[in-house]
Each structure stands twice: as structure tokens, then as C-alpha cells.
Amino acid sequence: MMLGMKLFNMLKLLQLPKSALAITIVLLIVLAMLLLGYLGYLHPVAAFLDSELMSINIGDIRLSVYLLLKAFATTLVLFWAAQLFLAAVARRVGQVHAVSASNKALIIKAAQFCVYFLLIMTTLKVIGIDLTAFAVFGGAIGIGIGFGLQKITSNYISGVILLMEKTIETGDLVELDDGTFGYIRQNNARYTLVETYNGKEIMVPNEDFITNKVVNWTYTTNKARIDIHLGVSYKSDIRKAHALVLEAAAEHPRCSKEHAPECFLREFADSSVNFLLIFWVDDVTEGRYGPQSEVMFAIWDKFKANNIAIPFPQRDVHLIQQESSAGAD
């Protein structure tokens, strides 16, 4: 895991500079190096760095300081070129309105995989490494990198699976096992960005959406059910209370017209007769707590106007005075 994080941090260092000044400086350095190489001023330096003194042999592969510097420079240039190309692809794909957001993300991920694979192959070819010889110890290196990058790889593959299955898409309202509740804002290579109701932006690893239970409130429909538990006094008219509860829910503007509200008598408890009110809202992304609170206020007002009491737990305490025993003073 630590190896994976170190490799990922190294890749972050290869990010294309953001400011125009930094890009200009980098371009000037590259042009200066190319000009000095073309004029031959760098040939003695290259010969020294590529000499036997500055090189080592690993099996049939010879590595020198010159070769490593050449590999780094080639990788840097190709990596930046790949970033520019992928940014252009992302902009182009984003302008296609006929493709859904999940399919756009899937296309971009496929382009990233192809471009970076070609980048690696081109880098190895440019620096002169024989891929057949590289395969001698490539397996061992691959295993080591695999253990280090297993979490990153797992999250990347999980992200591709999520995009292909379309179980979670941008704009969905989700609830995770750890209590995270919010909207999907971005589907990225390693993580999915979830924005909660209190404004927090939580980066959830893609693997969590595959291995853990996830509630998607808007997977097939935006409708959602709201439950309200309430009790009335035994001295109240419970049939009247039942009608008032249904009336309060039906009058709310967000109560669904397709699903009429329902109220059930659930139990005769110690201090109250308990009901369960069920009503539906058409779009849960507009919130659940608002309609629930407003319907409860309406129930309170209707109960108060019709002398329906909402009880609180009560206990009767009986004091028993023991008689004095016979013969006591």
C-alpha cells in the first residue's frame, strides 16, 4: 500500500504546469536542450553519462545515467502531451449531448487507459529497452507493483464497473453504510465525489460502492416514502384522529397524487393509541425532512383544534401505609 501511494505521488509530480509562466519556462528549457543537442554541445556529456563508469548491467539489460535521464525526459514530455490530448478528448466528449454522463465518463476512462498504455510502450521503445529481455524480471516487478497498487487498481476497476452497470450516476441521491448521505457529483478514476446536505464534499473510494451496501434513493425513480409515527390519547376520538392525520398529509403540496396517503392503527400502547402515517413525495432530491416536518405541524394544529390529545408517558403511584404491629409503643 505504501508503495502504491509513493508511485501515485510520483505521478502527481508529472502533472502539466497550470500557470502560463511555468509552461513558458518548461518550453524554453526543452527548446534549449534540443538546440544544444542539435549543435553537438551535449554530445560529450551524453557520452560520459553513457559510459561504462556510469552504467550497470541487470541481466541482459544495460542501464546508464544517460539512459535513465533520457527515459525520464521522454516520459515527462509524453505524459504532458497525453494530458493535453486527454483534456481535449474530455472537452469534445462533454460537448456531445446525445451521450449520457456515465457513458461520457466511460469513454474518457477508456481513452486514458489506451493513451497511457501506448505512452509506456513508446517510452520503453524510445529508450531502447528490449521488451523480450524486460520480461525476464518484469514478472517480479509486476508482482511488487501489483501489491503496492492493488487498492488504486481496485478503485479504478470498480469505477469502470460502476459506469458500465450504471448503478450510480451523477445526480443520484445515495446513502452509505457509514451514514454518508448525499448527492453524487463526480465519478473519477479512484473515487466518487459525494456532496452531503451540510455542504461537505466526501471522496469515497470506488471500491466501497462495490463491496459495501449502498442505498440509491433515485436508482429507478425519484419517488420516496415518508413515515410518521404518532400516538393519541385513549380519551380521544381515534377515528376522528385517523381522518385528521390523512387530511393533513393529503393537503401538503408535495404529497404524491399517484400514491394516496395511508394511516394505520399500529398498537394499543401503555399510554397511547399509536398510528403510522405513510405518504409519498414525487422527488426525494428536493428533501424529505421538509415535508415530514410540515405535515407534523399540520397534524399538531388539527389535533389542537379538534381536542385530540397527544399523550406523554404517565405512571400512577400508590402509597401504601403499613399498620403498626400489635404491641408496639
C-alpha positions in Angstrom: 0.0 0.0 0.0 2.8 2.4 0.9 4.5 1.6 -2.4 1.2 2.4 -4.3 0.9 5.8 -2.6 4.6 6.6 -3.3 4.1 5.8 -7.0 0.9 7.8 -7.1 2.6 10.8 -5.6 5.4 10.5 -8.2 2.8 10.6 -10.9 1.3 13.8 -9.4 4.7 15.4 -9.8 4.4 14.9 -13.6 1.2 16.9 -13.8 1.2 19.6 -16.5 2.0 23.0 -15.0 -1.1 25.2 -14.6 0.3 28.7 -14.9 1.3 30.2 -18.3 4.7 31.3 -16.8 5.5 27.8 -15.7 4.6 26.4 -19.1 6.7 29.0 -20.9 9.7 28.2 -18.7 9.4 24.5 -19.4 9.0 25.0 -23.1 12.1 27.3 -23.2 14.1 24.6 -21.3 13.0 21.9 -23.7 13.9 24.0 -26.7 17.2 25.0 -25.3 18.1 21.3 -24.7 17.1 20.3 -28.2 19.1 23.2 -29.7 22.2 22.3 -27.7 21.8 18.7 -28.6 21.4 19.5 -32.3 24.6 21.7 -32.3 26.6 18.9 -30.6 27.4 20.7 -27.3 25.7 17.9 -25.3 27.5 15.0 -27.1 30.5 14.9 -24.6 28.1 15.0 -21.6 25.9 12.3 -23.2 29.0 10.1 -23.9 30.3 10.4 -20.3 26.8 9.6 -18.8 26.5 6.6 -21.1 30.0 5.3 -20.4 30.7 2.0 -18.5 31.6 4.0 -15.4 28.1 5.5 -15.2 26.2 2.3 -16.1 25.1 -1.0 -14.6 24.1 -4.3 -16.1 21.0 -6.2 -14.9 20.9 -9.5 -16.8 20.9 -8.6 -20.5 19.8 -5.1 -19.8 22.3 -2.2 -19.6 21.2 0.9 -17.7 23.2 4.1 -17.6 22.6 7.5 -16.1 22.1 8.8 -19.7 19.5 6.2 -20.4 17.6 6.9 -17.2 17.7 10.7 -17.9 16.5 10.1 -21.4 13.7 7.8 -20.1 12.6 10.5 -17.6 12.6 13.3 -20.2 10.8 11.2 -22.7 8.2 10.1 -20.1 7.7 13.7 -19.0 7.1 15.0 -22.5 4.9 12.2 -23.5 3.0 12.4 -20.2 2.3 16.1 -20.7 1.3 15.5 -24.3 -1.1 12.8 -23.1 -2.6 15.1 -20.6 -3.2 17.7 -23.3 -4.7 15.1 -25.6 -7.0 13.7 -22.9 -8.2 17.1 -21.9 -9.1 17.8 -25.5 -10.9 14.5 -25.7 -12.8 15.3 -22.4 -13.9 18.6 -23.8 -15.0 17.1 -27.0 -16.9 14.3 -25.4 -18.5 16.7 -22.9 -20.0 18.7 -25.9 -21.9 15.6 -27.2 -25.3 16.0 -25.6 -26.6 12.7 -27.1 -24.4 10.7 -24.7 -25.3 10.2 -21.1 -22.9 11.4 -18.3 -22.0 7.8 -17.3 -21.1 6.9 -20.9 -19.0 10.0 -21.3 -17.1 9.1 -18.2 -16.6 5.5 -19.5 -15.3 6.8 -22.9 -12.8 9.1 -21.1 -11.6 6.3 -18.9 -11.1 4.0 -21.9 -9.2 6.8 -23.7 -7.0 7.2 -20.6 -6.2 3.5 -20.4 -5.3 3.4 -24.1 -3.2 6.5 -24.1 -1.2 5.7 -21.0 -0.6 2.1 -22.3 0.8 3.5 -25.6 2.8 6.0 -23.6 4.5 3.3 -21.6 5.2 1.2 -24.7 6.5 4.2 -26.6 8.8 5.2 -23.7 10.3 1.7 -23.5 10.8 1.7 -27.3 12.4 5.1 -27.4 15.0 4.4 -24.6 16.0 1.2 -26.3 14.8 -1.4 -23.8 14.1 -4.8 -25.4 10.7 -5.9 -24.2 11.6 -9.6 -24.5 14.5 -9.1 -22.2 12.4 -6.9 -19.9 10.0 -9.8 -19.5 12.7 -11.8 -17.6 12.3 -9.7 -14.5 9.1 -7.9 -15.4 7.1 -10.5 -13.7 8.7 -9.9 -10.3 8.5 -6.2 -10.8 4.8 -6.5 -11.8 4.1 -8.5 -8.7 5.7 -5.9 -6.5 3.9 -3.0 -8.2 0.7 -5.1 -8.1 0.8 -5.4 -4.3 1.6 -1.7 -4.0 -1.1 -0.5 -6.4 -3.8 -3.1 -5.5 -6.0 -0.5 -3.9 -5.6 2.0 -6.7 -6.2 -0.7 -9.3 -9.2 -2.0 -7.4 -10.7 1.5 -7.2 -10.0 2.1 -10.9 -11.7 -1.1 -12.0 -14.6 -0.6 -9.5 -15.1 2.8 -11.2 -15.3 1.2 -14.6 -17.8 -1.4 -13.3 -20.0 1.4 -11.8 -20.0 3.2 -15.1 -20.8 0.1 -17.1 -23.6 -1.1 -14.8 -24.9 2.5 -14.3 -26.0 1.7 -10.7 -24.7 5.1 -9.5 -24.7 8.1 -11.8 -24.1 11.9 -11.4 -27.0 13.5 -9.5 -28.2 10.3 -7.7 -29.0 10.5 -4.0 -27.2 7.8 -2.1 -26.8 6.6 1.4 -23.7 4.5 2.5 -23.2 2.1 5.3 -21.2 4.5 7.4 -24.1 7.1 7.4 -22.8 9.2 4.5 -25.9 10.7 2.8 -25.8 13.0 -0.2 -25.6 13.5 -4.0 -23.2 12.0 -6.5 -21.3 14.9 -8.0 -18.4 13.3 -9.9 -17.3 9.8 -11.0 -13.5 9.9 -11.0 -10.9 7.2 -11.7 -10.1 6.5 -8.0 -13.1 7.9 -6.1 -16.6 9.2 -6.3 -17.4 12.7 -5.0 -20.4 12.8 -2.7 -21.8 16.1 -1.6 -23.8 15.9 1.6 -26.7 18.2 2.8 -24.4 20.2 5.0 -22.1 21.0 2.2 -19.3 18.5 2.8 -17.6 17.0 -0.2 -16.6 13.4 0.6 -14.3 11.5 -1.7 -15.5 7.9 -1.4 -13.2 5.2 -2.9 -15.0 3.4 -5.8 -14.3 0.1 -4.2 -16.7 1.0 -1.3 -19.6 1.2 -3.8 -18.9 -2.4 -5.0 -18.1 -4.2 -1.7 -20.5 -2.4 0.7 -24.2 -2.0 0.8 -25.3 1.3 -0.9 -28.9 2.7 -0.9 -29.6 4.6 -4.1 -32.7 6.6 -3.5 -33.0 7.6 -7.1 -31.9 4.4 -8.9 -35.2 3.8 -10.8 -37.4 6.6 -9.6 -37.2 9.8 -7.6 -40.3 8.9 -5.5 -39.8 8.2 -1.8 -42.0 7.2 1.1 -42.1 9.2 4.3 -43.2 7.6 7.6 -44.5 9.4 10.6 -45.2 7.6 13.9 -47.6 9.3 16.3 -49.9 8.5 19.3 -53.2 9.8 20.6 -54.8 9.6 24.0 -57.2 6.9 24.9 -59.7 9.5 25.8 -59.7 11.0 22.3 -61.8 10.0 19.3 -59.3 7.8 17.5 -61.5 7.6 14.3 -61.5 11.4 14.1 -57.8 11.4 14.7 -57.3 8.9 11.9 -59.2 11.2 9.5 -57.3 14.3 10.6 -54.0 12.6 10.0 -54.9 11.6 6.5 -56.3 15.1 5.8 -53.0 16.8 7.0 -50.9 14.6 4.6 -53.2 14.9 1.6 -53.3 18.7 1.9 -49.5 19.0 1.6 -48.4 20.3 -1.9 -45.6 17.7 -2.2 -47.7 14.7 -1.3 -47.9 12.4 -4.4 -51.2 12.3 -6.2 -50.4 8.8 -7.5 -50.0 7.3 -4.0 -52.7 8.4 -1.6 -51.5 8.7 2.0 -52.3 5.9 4.3 -52.7 5.7 8.1 -52.7 2.5 10.1 -53.6 1.8 13.7 -50.5 0.0 14.9 -50.9 -0.8 18.6 -52.6 -0.1 21.9 -49.6 1.0 23.9 -49.2 1.7 27.6 -50.0 5.5 27.4 -51.3 6.0 23.8 -53.0 4.5 20.8 -50.2 4.5 18.1 -50.7 5.2 14.4 -48.3 5.1 11.4 -48.8 7.6 8.7 -47.3 6.8 5.2 -47.2 9.3 2.4 -45.1 9.7 -0.8 -43.2 12.6 -2.4 -42.6 12.7 -6.1 -39.0 14.0 -6.0 -36.9 13.0 -3.0 -34.0 15.1 -4.2 -36.0 18.2 -3.0 -35.7 16.8 0.5 -37.6 14.6 2.9 -37.4 16.4 6.2 -39.2 19.5 5.0 -42.5 17.7 4.0 -42.3 15.5 7.1 -41.9 18.5 9.4 -44.7 20.5 7.7 -47.1 17.5 7.9 -46.4 17.0 11.6 -47.1 20.7 12.2 -50.4 20.4 10.3 -51.3 17.3 12.4 -50.5 19.2 15.6 -52.7 22.2 14.6 -55.6 19.9 13.6 -55.4 17.9 16.8 -55.4 21.0 18.9 -58.4 22.4 17.0 -60.4 19.2 17.5 -59.4 18.4 21.1 -57.3 15.4 20.1 -54.6 14.9 22.8 -51.1 13.6 22.1 -50.2 11.9 25.5 -46.9 11.6 27.2 -46.0 8.6 29.4 -47.7 8.6 32.8 -47.5 6.4 35.8 -49.8 6.1 38.8 -48.0 5.9 42.2 -49.9 4.3 45.1 -48.6 5.0 48.6 -49.4 2.1 51.0 -49.2 2.9 54.7 -48.4 -0.1 56.8 -50.3 -0.6 60.0 -48.4 -0.5 63.3 -47.7 -4.0 64.5 -49.6 -5.1 67.6 -47.9 -4.4 70.9 -45.9 -1.5 69.5 -45.5 1.5 71.8 
